[in-house]
């Protein structure tokens, strides 16, 4: 992973419920749906077990698990060919995500 000089890799960050819920606080920018952006941010920033909790909170808030990116693809479609995405895919499917 390449990081900017002013950024440090955080190891061992605690993802309690409050920290996981922080990933829900995302606003769309007009081009990207806020629900898609929140899902993508959580996918990129969490381990699978934390992402599973995030999906539960996401659904409980009535958010759209099938939100699409500007290319018309859901997060499930985007990550379906990622090598280490199986646990994330299971969490999305459990939340009602569909291709």
C-alpha positions in Angstrom: 0.0 0.0 0.0 1.4 3.3 -1.0 0.6 6.2 1.4 1.2 9.9 1.1 4.0 11.2 3.2 1.6 12.9 5.6 -0.5 9.7 6.0 0.3 6.8 8.4 -1.1 3.4 8.2 -3.3 2.7 11.2 -2.9 -0.8 12.6 -5.2 -2.3 15.2 -7.9 0.3 14.9 -10.8 -0.5 17.1 -14.1 -0.8 15.2 -16.8 -0.7 17.9 -20.4 0.0 16.9 -19.9 3.7 17.2 -16.9 3.6 14.8 -18.7 1.4 12.4 -21.7 3.8 12.3 -19.4 6.7 11.5 -19.1 5.2 8.0 -22.9 5.9 7.5 -22.2 9.6 7.6 -21.5 10.2 3.9 -23.0 12.7 1.6 -23.3 12.2 -2.2 -21.6 14.7 -4.4 -24.1 14.9 -7.1 -22.3 12.4 -9.2 -22.2 9.5 -6.7 -25.1 8.3 -4.7 -24.5 8.7 -1.0 -25.6 5.1 -0.3 -23.2 3.7 -2.8 -20.4 5.9 -1.5 -21.0 4.8 2.1 -21.0 1.1 1.1 -17.8 1.6 -0.9 -16.1 3.5 1.8 -17.0 0.8 4.4 -15.8 -2.0 2.0 -12.5 -0.3 1.5 -12.0 0.7 5.2 -13.2 -2.3 7.2 -12.4 -5.9 7.8 -15.2 -8.3 6.7 -16.6 -8.8 10.2 -16.9 -5.1 10.7 -18.5 -4.7 7.3 -21.1 -7.2 8.2 -22.1 -5.1 11.2 -22.0 -2.0 8.9 -24.5 -3.6 6.5 -26.9 -4.4 9.4 -26.8 -0.7 10.5 -27.1 0.4 6.9 -30.2 -1.6 6.3 -31.7 -0.6 9.7 -31.5 3.0 8.5 -33.5 2.2 5.4 -30.6 2.8 3.1 -30.3 1.3 -0.5 -28.0 -1.7 -0.5 -28.4 -1.8 -4.3 -27.4 1.8 -4.9 -25.4 2.3 -8.1 -22.2 4.1 -8.9 -22.0 6.5 -11.9 -21.3 3.5 -14.2 -24.6 1.9 -13.2 -23.1 -0.9 -11.1 -23.9 -1.9 -7.5 -21.1 -2.5 -5.0 -21.9 -6.2 -5.2 -21.2 -6.1 -9.0 -18.1 -4.1 -8.6 -16.5 -6.4 -6.0 -17.7 -9.7 -7.4 -14.3 -10.2 -9.2 -12.1 -9.1 -6.3 -10.0 -11.9 -5.0 -10.7 -11.5 -1.3 -14.3 -10.3 -1.4 -16.2 -13.5 -0.5 -17.0 -12.5 3.1 -18.0 -9.0 1.9 -20.3 -10.5 -0.8 -21.9 -12.7 1.8 -22.6 -9.7 4.0 -24.1 -7.8 1.0 -26.2 -10.8 0.0 -27.5 -11.2 3.6 -28.5 -7.5 3.4 -30.5 -8.1 0.2 -28.0 -7.0 -2.4 -28.7 -8.3 -5.9 -26.7 -8.3 -9.1 
